[in-house]
Amino acid sequence: MEKNLTISEGMVLQRTISQRKNDLCSIRNSNLNKRREFSYLGDGQPKERIETEPQYDPKVVDAKIVELETFLFKLDAAIKRANAKAVIGIEVDVDKLLEPIK
């Protein structure tokens, strides 16, 4: 479901997506593994075998990270464009506010 966002909604979404992207980067970098331990007898001696396999396909995680980064880039650009057009309805004399103390 696509929806037009307000600037405020976009900024909240930006923080949420950024955190999600960081979480996915952690998953990708740590390459979380499922551990399976097997105990069996071989040659009359107990032996242990541990197999590890990635819990998530690194290519899928990386593709999702790229998708989120692309979205964040587009969202940031859209927010900046909208802010450049927005007028804040306040009258101010900048020169008077920034003049040195007499």
N, CA, C and O atoms as a MOPAC input file, in Angstrom:
PM7 MOZYME 1SCF
protein

 N      0.83500 1    -1.16400 1     0.00000 1
 C      0.00000 1     0.00000 1     0.00000 1
 C      0.89300 1     1.24500 1     0.00000 1
 O      1.60500 1     1.50000 1     0.97100 1
 N      0.85500 1     2.00200 1    -1.06800 1
 C      1.63000 1     3.22300 1    -1.16600 1
 C      0.80200 1     4.38000 1    -0.64100 1
 O     -0.42400 1     4.39600 1    -0.74800 1
 N      1.50100 1     5.34200 1    -0.07300 1
 C      0.81200 1     6.45600 1     0.55400 1
 C      1.71300 1     7.67400 1     0.47600 1
 O      2.93300 1     7.55600 1     0.59000 1
 N      1.12400 1     8.83300 1     0.28400 1
 C      1.88600 1    10.06700 1     0.35500 1
 C      2.12500 1    10.39600 1     1.82100 1
 O      1.23300 1    10.23900 1     2.65500 1
 N      3.32100 1    10.84800 1     2.12700 1
 C      3.69000 1    11.13500 1     3.51000 1
 C      3.78700 1    12.62900 1     3.75100 1
 O      4.11700 1    13.39600 1     2.84700 1
 N      3.50000 1    13.02800 1     4.96400 1
 C      3.80600 1    14.39400 1     5.37000 1
 C      5.29900 1    14.43200 1     5.70600 1
 O      5.93500 1    13.39000 1     5.86100 1
 N      5.84700 1    15.63900 1     5.81600 1
 C      7.26500 1    15.74900 1     6.17500 1
 C      7.51000 1    15.09800 1     7.53100 1
 O      8.49900 1    14.38900 1     7.71900 1
 N      6.60900 1    15.34100 1     8.46900 1
 C      6.75700 1    14.76400 1     9.80800 1
 C      6.75100 1    13.23300 1     9.76200 1
 O      7.59300 1    12.58500 1    10.38400 1
 N      5.80400 1    12.66500 1     9.02700 1
 C      5.74400 1    11.20300 1     8.89700 1
 C      7.00500 1    10.67300 1     8.23200 1
 O      7.54000 1     9.63600 1     8.62700 1
 N      7.47400 1    11.39300 1     7.22100 1
 C      8.69000 1    10.97900 1     6.52200 1
 C      9.89900 1    10.96900 1     7.43400 1
 O     10.73300 1    10.06800 1     7.35100 1
 N     10.00300 1    11.96500 1     8.30700 1
 C     11.14200 1    12.03100 1     9.21800 1
 C     11.09900 1    10.91400 1    10.26100 1
 O     12.13500 1    10.36100 1    10.63000 1
 N      9.89400 1    10.58600 1    10.73300 1
 C      9.74600 1     9.47000 1    11.67300 1
 C     10.10100 1     8.16000 1    10.97000 1
 O     10.82800 1     7.33100 1    11.51700 1
 N      9.58900 1     7.98400 1     9.76900 1
 C      9.87700 1     6.78200 1     8.99400 1
 C     11.36700 1     6.68100 1     8.69100 1
 O     11.93200 1     5.58700 1     8.69700 1
 N     11.99400 1     7.80500 1     8.42800 1
 C     13.42800 1     7.84100 1     8.14000 1
 C     14.23000 1     7.27800 1     9.32000 1
 O     15.14500 1     6.47900 1     9.12400 1
 N     13.88800 1     7.69100 1    10.52900 1
 C     14.59400 1     7.17800 1    11.71400 1
 C     14.33900 1     5.67900 1    11.89400 1
 O     15.25800 1     4.92500 1    12.21400 1
 N     13.10500 1     5.25400 1    11.69000 1
 C     12.75800 1     3.84200 1    11.86200 1
 C     13.47500 1     2.97100 1    10.83700 1
 O     14.05200 1     1.94000 1    11.18400 1
 N     13.43800 1     3.38800 1     9.57600 1
 C     14.09400 1     2.61800 1     8.50900 1
 C     15.60600 1     2.60300 1     8.71600 1
 O     16.25600 1     1.59000 1     8.46000 1
 N     16.16300 1     3.71000 1     9.17400 1
 C     17.59700 1     3.77500 1     9.42400 1
 C     18.00700 1     2.77300 1    10.50400 1
 O     19.03900 1     2.11400 1    10.37900 1
 N     17.20800 1     2.65800 1    11.55800 1
 C     17.49200 1     1.68800 1    12.61500 1
 C     17.36900 1     0.26900 1    12.08400 1
 O     18.18700 1    -0.59300 1    12.40600 1
 N     16.35400 1     0.02800 1    11.27400 1
 C     16.16900 1    -1.30700 1    10.67000 1
 C     17.36100 1    -1.66800 1     9.79200 1
 O     17.83300 1    -2.80500 1     9.81100 1
 N     17.84600 1    -0.69600 1     9.02300 1
 C     19.01100 1    -0.91500 1     8.16400 1
 C     20.23700 1    -1.25800 1     9.01000 1
 O     21.00900 1    -2.14800 1     8.65600 1
 N     20.41200 1    -0.55300 1    10.12400 1
 C     21.54000 1    -0.84400 1    11.01700 1
 C     21.43500 1    -2.25100 1    11.59600 1
 O     22.44100 1    -2.94900 1    11.72300 1
 N     20.22100 1    -2.66700 1    11.94800 1
 C     20.01700 1    -4.02500 1    12.45100 1
 C     20.38600 1    -5.06200 1    11.39300 1
 O     21.04200 1    -6.06000 1    11.69400 1
 N     19.96200 1    -4.82000 1    10.16000 1
 C     20.28600 1    -5.75300 1     9.07300 1
 C     21.78400 1    -5.77700 1     8.79800 1
 O     22.33600 1    -6.83500 1     8.49400 1
 N     22.44500 1    -4.63600 1     8.89800 1
 C     23.90600 1    -4.59800 1     8.72000 1
 C     24.59200 1    -5.43100 1     9.79300 1
 O     25.57200 1    -6.12100 1     9.51100 1
 N     24.08800 1    -5.37400 1    11.02000 1
 C     24.64800 1    -6.19200 1    12.09900 1
 C     24.47200 1    -7.67500 1    11.80500 1
 O     25.38300 1    -8.47700 1    12.01200 1
 N     23.28900 1    -8.02100 1    11.32000 1
 C     23.03400 1    -9.42700 1    10.96500 1
 C     23.98000 1    -9.86600 1     9.85400 1
 O     24.56600 1   -10.94700 1     9.92200 1
 N     24.12700 1    -9.03300 1     8.83700 1
 C     25.00700 1    -9.37400 1     7.71800 1
 C     26.44700 1    -9.52000 1     8.17900 1
 O     27.14000 1   -10.45700 1     7.78100 1
 N     26.89900 1    -8.59300 1     9.02100 1
 C     28.29100 1    -8.60000 1     9.44700 1
 C     28.61100 1    -9.72600 1    10.42100 1
 O     29.72000 1   -10.25900 1    10.41100 1
 N     27.65800 1   -10.08700 1    11.25200 1
 C     27.91500 1   -11.16900 1    12.20400 1
 C     27.64600 1   -12.52300 1    11.57500 1
 O     28.08400 1   -13.55300 1    12.08800 1
 N     26.91800 1   -12.52000 1    10.44900 1
 C     26.57400 1   -13.75900 1     9.74400 1
 C     26.05800 1   -14.80600 1    10.72500 1
 O     26.63900 1   -15.88000 1    10.87700 1
 N     24.96100 1   -14.46900 1    11.38100 1
 C     24.38400 1   -15.35500 1    12.37500 1
 C     24.22700 1   -16.76600 1    11.82000 1
 O     23.73300 1   -16.97100 1    10.71100 1
 N     24.65000 1   -17.70200 1    12.60200 1
 C     24.61200 1   -19.09800 1    12.17300 1
 C     23.70800 1   -19.91600 1    13.06500 1
 O     23.55800 1   -19.64200 1    14.25600 1
 N     23.11300 1   -20.92000 1    12.46500 1
 C     22.40800 1   -21.93700 1    13.23500 1
 C     23.43900 1   -23.00400 1    13.56500 1
 O     24.18900 1   -23.43900 1    12.69100 1
 N     23.47900 1   -23.41700 1    14.79900 1
 C     24.40400 1   -24.48700 1    15.19400 1
 C     23.61400 1   -25.76800 1    15.40300 1
 O     22.55900 1   -25.78800 1    16.03700 1
 N     24.15300 1   -26.80500 1    14.85800 1
 C     23.56800 1   -28.12600 1    15.10900 1
 C     24.68700 1   -29.00400 1    15.61700 1
 O     25.73300 1   -29.13500 1    14.98100 1
 N     24.45800 1   -29.60400 1    16.76700 1
 C     25.47000 1   -30.47500 1    17.35400 1
 C     24.99800 1   -31.92100 1    17.26600 1
 O     23.83700 1   -32.24000 1    17.52300 1
 N     25.92500 1   -32.77100 1    16.90000 1
 C     25.63900 1   -34.19500 1    16.78700 1
 C     26.63500 1   -34.94900 1    17.65300 1
 O     27.83400 1   -34.66900 1    17.61700 1
 N     26.16000 1   -35.87000 1    18.40000 1
 C     27.03900 1   -36.76500 1    19.14800 1
 C     26.81500 1   -38.17000 1    18.61500 1
 O     25.67800 1   -38.61300 1    18.45800 1
 N     27.88300 1   -38.84600 1    18.34500 1
 C     27.76000 1   -40.20300 1    17.84100 1
 C     29.00300 1   -40.98800 1    18.23000 1
 O     30.02800 1   -40.42300 1    18.61000 1
 N     28.88500 1   -42.28700 1    18.12600 1
 C     30.01700 1   -43.15800 1    18.42000 1
 C     30.67300 1   -43.57400 1    17.11300 1
 O     30.00500 1   -44.01300 1    16.17600 1
 N     31.95600 1   -43.43300 1    17.06800 1
 C     32.71000 1   -43.88300 1    15.91000 1
 C     33.97200 1   -44.54100 1    16.41800 1
 O     34.65900 1   -43.97900 1    17.27100 1
 N     34.28000 1   -45.67400 1    15.93500 1
 C     35.44200 1   -46.44200 1    16.38700 1
 C     35.40300 1   -46.69600 1    17.90000 1
 O     36.44400 1   -46.79400 1    18.54900 1
 N     34.21200 1   -46.79800 1    18.43700 1
 C     34.08000 1   -47.06400 1    19.86500 1
 C     34.31400 1   -45.82900 1    20.73000 1
 O     34.18800 1   -45.90500 1    21.95200 1
 N     34.65000 1   -44.70000 1    20.12200 1
 C     34.92500 1   -43.47200 1    20.86900 1
 C     33.79000 1   -42.47600 1    20.61600 1
 O     33.35100 1   -42.30900 1    19.47800 1
 N     33.31700 1   -41.81400 1    21.68000 1
 C     32.30800 1   -40.78300 1    21.44700 1
 C     32.91700 1   -39.60200 1    20.68600 1
 O     34.00600 1   -39.13500 1    21.01800 1
 N     32.22100 1   -39.13800 1    19.68900 1
 C     32.70000 1   -38.00300 1    18.89700 1
 C     31.57600 1   -36.97600 1    18.80600 1
 O     30.39400 1   -37.30200 1    18.90900 1
 N     31.97700 1   -35.74800 1    18.61300 1
 C     31.01300 1   -34.66900 1    18.49000 1
 C     31.27300 1   -33.95700 1    17.17700 1
 O     32.42300 1   -33.73000 1    16.80100 1
 N     30.22500 1   -33.61300 1    16.49600 1
 C     30.34100 1   -32.88400 1    15.24200 1
 C     29.41000 1   -31.68000 1    15.31400 1
 O     28.24700 1   -31.80400 1    15.69900 1
 N     29.92300 1   -30.53800 1    14.94700 1
 C     29.11800 1   -29.31500 1    14.95700 1
 C     29.05200 1   -28.78700 1    13.53000 1
 O     30.07700 1   -28.57800 1    12.88000 1
 N     27.85000 1   -28.57800 1    13.06500 1
 C     27.64900 1   -27.98900 1    11.74100 1
 C     27.07300 1   -26.59900 1    11.91800 1
 O     26.19700 1   -26.37100 1    12.75200 1
 N     27.57300 1   -25.68600 1    11.12700 1
 C     26.99800 1   -24.34200 1    11.14400 1
 C     26.55900 1   -24.00200 1     9.73300 1
 O     27.21000 1   -24.36700 1     8.75400 1
 N     25.46700 1   -23.31200 1     9.65200 1
 C     24.98100 1   -22.83900 1     8.36100 1
 C     24.38700 1   -21.45400 1     8.58400 1
 O     23.80800 1   -21.18800 1     9.63700 1
 N     24.52700 1   -20.57900 1     7.60600 1
 C     23.99000 1   -19.23100 1     7.78800 1
 C     22.48700 1   -19.27600 1     8.04700 1
 O     21.74700 1   -20.01200 1     7.39500 1
 N     22.06000 1   -18.47400 1     9.01000 1
 C     20.64000 1   -18.41700 1     9.31800 1
 C     19.88500 1   -17.63700 1     8.24100 1
 O     18.72500 1   -17.92700 1     7.94800 1
 N     20.56300 1   -16.64300 1     7.65500 1
 C     19.96400 1   -15.82700 1     6.59800 1
 C     20.88400 1   -15.84900 1     5.39800 1
 O     22.10600 1   -15.86100 1     5.54600 1
 N     20.31100 1   -15.85600 1     4.22100 1
 C     21.10400 1   -15.79300 1     3.00100 1
 C     21.71900 1   -14.39300 1     2.91300 1
 O     20.98700 1   -13.40600 1     2.84200 1
 N     23.05600 1   -14.29300 1     2.91600 1
 C     23.70600 1   -12.97500 1     2.88800 1
 C     23.29900 1   -12.12900 1     1.68000 1
 O     23.23600 1   -10.90400 1     1.78500 1
 N     23.02500 1   -12.75200 1     0.55400 1
 C     22.62100 1   -11.99900 1    -0.63800 1
 C     21.25200 1   -11.35200 1    -0.44400 1
 O     21.01900 1   -10.23000 1    -0.89500 1
 N     20.35700 1   -12.05800 1     0.22200 1
 C     19.01900 1   -11.52900 1     0.48300 1
 C     19.09900 1   -10.37600 1     1.47800 1
 O     18.44500 1    -9.34900 1     1.29600 1
 N     19.90000 1   -10.54400 1     2.52800 1
 C     20.07300 1    -9.48200 1     3.52300 1
 C     20.68900 1    -8.25300 1     2.86900 1
 O     20.23400 1    -7.13300 1     3.10200 1
 N     21.71600 1    -8.45100 1     2.05600 1
 C     22.37300 1    -7.33600 1     1.39100 1
 C     21.42200 1    -6.62000 1     0.43200 1
 O     21.43600 1    -5.39200 1     0.35000 1
 N     20.60400 1    -7.37200 1    -0.28800 1
 C     19.63500 1    -6.75900 1    -1.20500 1
 C     18.63100 1    -5.90000 1    -0.43300 1
 O     18.25100 1    -4.82500 1    -0.89700 1
 N     18.20300 1    -6.36600 1     0.73700 1
 C     17.26600 1    -5.59000 1     1.55800 1
 C     17.93400 1    -4.32200 1     2.07800 1
 O     17.29900 1    -3.26800 1     2.13500 1
 N     19.20900 1    -4.41300 1     2.45900 1
 C     19.94900 1    -3.24000 1     2.92800 1
 C     20.03900 1    -2.20200 1     1.81600 1
 O     19.82800 1    -1.01400 1     2.06000 1
 N     20.34600 1    -2.63500 1     0.61000 1
 C     20.43900 1    -1.71700 1    -0.53300 1
 C     19.08300 1    -1.08100 1    -0.80200 1
 O     19.00600 1     0.11300 1    -1.09400 1
 N     18.01300 1    -1.86500 1    -0.70800 1
 C     16.66800 1    -1.32600 1    -0.91300 1
 C     16.35300 1    -0.24000 1     0.12000 1
 O     15.80300 1     0.80800 1    -0.22200 1
 N     16.70200 1    -0.49500 1     1.38100 1
 C     16.44200 1     0.48500 1     2.43700 1
 C     17.29900 1     1.73300 1     2.26200 1
 O     16.82100 1     2.84600 1     2.48200 1
 N     18.57300 1     1.56000 1     1.86600 1
 C     19.44700 1     2.71300 1     1.64100 1
 C     18.93900 1     3.57100 1     0.49100 1
 O     18.98500 1     4.79900 1     0.56200 1
 N     18.45800 1     2.93500 1    -0.55700 1
 C     17.90000 1     3.67200 1    -1.69600 1
 C     16.66000 1     4.45600 1    -1.26800 1
 O     16.49300 1     5.61700 1    -1.64200 1
 N     15.79600 1     3.81700 1    -0.48500 1
 C     14.61200 1     4.50600 1     0.01600 1
 C     15.00100 1     5.70200 1     0.87500 1
 O     14.43200 1     6.78400 1     0.72800 1
 N     15.97500 1     5.51200 1     1.77800 1
 C     16.40500 1     6.61000 1     2.65500 1
 C     16.96600 1     7.77600 1     1.84900 1
 O     16.72300 1     8.93600 1     2.18000 1
 N     17.71500 1     7.47000 1     0.79100 1
 C     18.25900 1     8.51900 1    -0.07100 1
 C     17.12700 1     9.30700 1    -0.72900 1
 O     17.13700 1    10.53800 1    -0.72400 1
 N     16.15200 1     8.59400 1    -1.29300 1
 C     15.03000 1     9.25800 1    -1.96300 1
 C     14.18100 1    10.04700 1    -0.97100 1
 O     13.73200 1    11.15100 1    -1.27900 1
 N     13.96000 1     9.48900 1     0.21300 1
 C     13.17200 1    10.17800 1     1.23400 1
 C     13.87600 1    11.45300 1     1.68700 1
 O     13.23800 1    12.49700 1     1.81900 1
 N     15.17200 1    11.37700 1     1.92400 1
 C     15.93400 1    12.54800 1     2.35100 1
 C     15.86000 1    13.65000 1     1.30000 1
 O     15.66100 1    14.81800 1     1.63400 1
 N     16.02100 1    13.28000 1     0.03100 1
 C     15.94600 1    14.26300 1    -1.05600 1
 C     14.54900 1    14.88100 1    -1.13100 1
 O     14.41700 1    16.08700 1    -1.34000 1
 N     13.51000 1    14.06600 1    -0.96300 1
 C     12.13700 1    14.57200 1    -1.02400 1
 C     11.84200 1    15.51800 1     0.13900 1
 O     11.18800 1    16.54500 1    -0.04400 1
 N     12.32200 1    15.17200 1     1.33300 1
 C     12.11700 1    16.04800 1     2.49200 1
 C     12.81400 1    17.38500 1     2.27300 1
 O     12.25500 1    18.43600 1     2.58500 1
 N     14.01900 1    17.35000 1     1.74400 1
 C     14.75600 1    18.59600 1     1.50400 1
 C     14.07600 1    19.45200 1     0.43100 1
 O     14.02700 1    20.67700 1     0.54900 1
 N     13.55400 1    18.80500 1    -0.61200 1
 C     12.81400 1    19.55000 1    -1.64200 1
 C     11.57600 1    20.20800 1    -1.04800 1
 O     11.28900 1    21.37300 1    -1.31900 1
 N     10.84700 1    19.45000 1    -0.23500 1
 C      9.62400 1    19.98300 1     0.37600 1
 C      9.95500 1    21.12000 1     1.34100 1
 O      9.24400 1    22.12400 1     1.38300 1
 N     11.01500 1    20.97100 1     2.10500 1
 C     11.41000 1    22.02600 1     3.03900 1
 C     11.86000 1    23.28300 1     2.30600 1
 O     11.65100 1    24.39300 1     2.79500 1
 N     12.47200 1    23.12000 1     1.14800 1
 C     12.93200 1    24.27800 1     0.38600 1
 C     11.74600 1    25.10400 1    -0.12200 1
 O     11.87700 1    26.31100 1    -0.32500 1
 N     10.60600 1    24.47300 1    -0.32500 1
 C      9.41100 1    25.15300 1    -0.83300 1
 C      8.52100 1    25.68800 1     0.28600 1
 O      7.71500 1    26.59300 1     0.06800 1
 N      8.67000 1    25.13000 1     1.46700 1
 C      7.77600 1    25.48100 1     2.57400 1
 C      8.11400 1    26.86600 1     3.12800 1
 O      9.28000 1    27.24000 1     3.25300 1
 N      7.08000 1    27.60000 1     3.44800 1
 C      7.24000 1    28.91700 1     4.06100 1
 C      6.71900 1    28.81400 1     5.48800 1
 O      5.61700 1    28.32400 1     5.73400 1
 N      7.54200 1    29.28900 1     6.42300 1
 C      7.12700 1    29.28700 1     7.82700 1
 C      6.45900 1    30.62700 1     8.08500 1
 O      7.13900 1    31.64700 1     7.96600 1
 N      5.24600 1    30.69800 1     8.41200 1
 C      4.49900 1    31.94400 1     8.55400 1
 C      4.90900 1    32.76600 1     9.76900 1
 O      4.11700 1    32.94300 1    10.69600 1
 N      6.13300 1    33.26500 1     9.77000 1
 C      6.58200 1    34.09600 1    10.89400 1
 C      7.37600 1    35.27200 1    10.33500 1
 O      8.21000 1    35.10100 1     9.44500 1
 N      7.11700 1    36.44300 1    10.85200 1
 C      7.85500 1    37.62100 1    10.41200 1
 C      9.02500 1    37.82600 1    11.35200 1
 O      8.87900 1    37.75500 1    12.57200 1
 N     10.18500 1    38.08200 1    10.77400 1
 C     11.37700 1    38.24100 1    11.58600 1
 C     12.32700 1    39.22000 1    10.91000 1
 O     12.47000 1    39.22200 1     9.68800 1
 N     12.97700 1    40.05500 1    11.72600 1
 C     14.02400 1    40.95500 1    11.24800 1
 C     15.35000 1    40.32000 1    11.64800 1
 O     15.82100 1    40.51000 1    12.76900 1
 N     15.94700 1    39.57000 1    10.73200 1
 C     17.16700 1    38.82100 1    11.01300 1
 C     18.30200 1    39.76400 1    11.40600 1
 O     19.06300 1    39.46700 1    12.32800 1
 N     18.42200 1    40.90400 1    10.71000 1
 C     19.49200 1    41.85500 1    11.02200 1
 C     19.39100 1    42.33000 1    12.47200 1
 O     20.40200 1    42.42800 1    13.16700 1
 N     18.18900 1    42.62000 1    12.91900 1
 C     18.00500 1    43.09300 1    14.29200 1
 C     18.32500 1    41.98400 1    15.29500 1
 O     18.92900 1    42.24700 1    16.33500 1
 N     17.92200 1    40.74200 1    14.99000 1
 C     18.20800 1    39.63300 1    15.90400 1
 C     19.70200 1    39.36600 1    16.03500 1
 O     20.18000 1    39.01100 1    17.11200 1
 N     20.43900 1    39.53500 1    14.94300 1
 C     21.85500 1    39.17900 1    14.93500 1
 C     22.78800 1    40.36700 1    15.15400 1
 O     24.00800 1    40.20900 1    15.10600 1
 N     22.23800 1    41.53500 1    15.38900 1
 C     23.11700 1    42.69700 1    15.57700 1
 C     23.85100 1    42.57100 1    16.92500 1
 O     23.32800 1    41.98800 1    17.87400 1
 N     25.05800 1    43.12000 1    16.98900 1
 C     25.84400 1    43.03500 1    18.23100 1
 C     25.17500 1    43.81200 1    19.37400 1
 O     24.39300 1    44.73700 1    19.15400 1
 N     25.50800 1    43.40700 1    20.57800 1
 C     24.99100 1    44.08400 1    21.76800 1
 C     25.64400 1    45.46100 1    21.84900 1
 O     26.85200 1    45.59400 1    21.65200 1
 N     24.84400 1    46.48400 1    22.13900 1
 C     25.36800 1    47.86200 1    22.21200 1
 C     25.65800 1    48.24400 1    23.62600 1
 O     26.10400 1    49.36200 1    23.88500 1

